[in-house]
Amino acid sequence: MLSADSRPILLFDKTHMTSYFDFKKNIKNDILEAVLKTMTIRGVDPSVSAKLKSKAAEQGKSVNQMTIELIKKGLGLEKEKVYSRQYDDLDALFGRWSDDEYNAIQSKIDRERQIDAELW
């Protein structure tokens, strides 16, 4: 909050006063400290760092996210995926195409998708 002349509005308390910006900053920091912790890991070998970066890039994740996942997994804190099962009990009802069937159908679809230049 700013006053008309762009100065912070002061919040008054019986014992002290503080600017709105300091108040907001302190509340935000208190919340973040209560929820998220920051750690620094020193002495990481260059080979470990390179491998971590490459694995993170392969999976499309940040190095930080990859590190957190690996730490959780190593400590046994990894959450179990609730819907990770793959079911195949209905496959017989729907069937599957062989590679030859798929290629034959896909080639027909590709021929149909050809644009006739004379029509356009």
C-alpha positions in Angstrom: 0.0 0.0 0.0 1.2 3.4 -0.9 -0.1 6.8 0.0 -0.9 9.4 -2.6 2.7 10.6 -2.5 4.2 7.0 -3.0 5.3 6.6 0.6 4.6 3.4 2.5 1.6 3.5 4.8 2.6 2.8 8.4 0.8 0.2 10.4 0.5 1.3 14.0 0.5 -1.0 17.0 0.4 -0.2 20.7 4.0 -1.1 21.1 5.6 -0.4 17.8 5.1 0.6 14.2 6.4 -0.9 11.1 6.1 -0.2 7.4 3.7 -2.2 5.3 6.6 -3.4 3.1 8.6 -4.7 6.1 5.5 -6.4 7.5 4.7 -8.1 4.2 8.4 -9.2 3.7 8.6 -10.6 7.3 5.3 -12.5 6.9 6.4 -14.0 3.6 9.8 -15.1 5.0 8.2 -16.6 8.1 5.8 -18.6 5.9 8.6 -19.8 3.6 10.8 -20.8 6.4 8.0 -22.8 8.0 7.2 -24.6 4.8 10.4 -24.9 2.7 14.0 -25.4 3.9 17.1 -24.5 2.0 20.2 -26.7 2.0 23.7 -26.3 0.5 25.6 -29.4 -0.5 29.3 -28.9 -0.7 32.0 -31.1 -2.1 30.0 -32.5 -5.0 32.3 -34.3 -7.5 32.2 -32.8 -11.0 31.2 -36.3 -12.4 28.3 -36.5 -10.0 27.2 -32.9 -10.9 27.4 -33.7 -14.6 25.5 -36.9 -14.3 22.8 -35.2 -12.2 22.5 -32.4 -14.8 22.2 -34.9 -17.7 19.6 -37.0 -15.9 17.6 -33.9 -15.1 17.7 -32.8 -18.7 16.7 -36.3 -19.9 13.6 -36.2 -17.7 12.8 -32.5 -18.4 13.3 -31.5 -14.8 15.4 -28.9 -13.0 18.5 -30.0 -11.2 16.9 -29.0 -7.9 13.8 -31.0 -8.5 15.9 -34.1 -9.6 18.1 -33.7 -6.5 15.0 -33.6 -4.1 13.5 -36.7 -5.8 16.8 -38.6 -5.4 17.1 -37.6 -1.8 13.5 -38.6 -1.0 14.0 -41.9 -2.8 17.3 -42.6 -1.0 15.7 -42.0 2.4 12.6 -44.0 1.6 10.3 -41.0 1.6 9.2 -41.3 -2.0 5.4 -41.2 -2.3 3.8 -44.3 -3.8 1.8 -43.6 -6.9 -1.8 -44.4 -6.3 -2.8 -45.0 -9.9 0.4 -46.6 -11.2 -1.0 -50.0 -12.2 -1.5 -50.8 -15.8 -4.4 -53.1 -16.6 -4.6 -55.4 -19.6 -7.6 -57.5 -18.6 -9.9 -55.8 -21.3 -7.4 -56.1 -24.1 -9.1 -59.2 -25.4 -12.3 -57.3 -25.9 -10.7 -54.6 -28.0 -7.8 -56.5 -29.6 -4.5 -55.2 -30.9 -3.1 -54.5 -34.3 -0.1 -56.3 -35.5 2.7 -54.2 -37.0 1.6 -55.3 -40.5 -2.0 -54.3 -39.8 -1.0 -51.0 -38.4 1.3 -50.2 -41.3 -1.4 -51.1 -43.9 -4.0 -48.9 -42.1 -1.6 -46.0 -41.6 -0.6 -46.1 -45.3 -4.2 -45.8 -46.3 -4.7 -42.9 -43.9 -1.6 -41.2 -45.3 -2.9 -41.6 -48.9 -6.2 -40.0 -47.9 -4.5 -37.1 -46.3 -2.7 -36.1 -49.6 -3.9 -32.7 -50.8 -4.9 -32.6 -54.5 -3.3 -29.4 -55.8 -5.9 -29.2 -58.6 -8.7 -28.9 -56.1 -7.1 -26.0 -54.3 
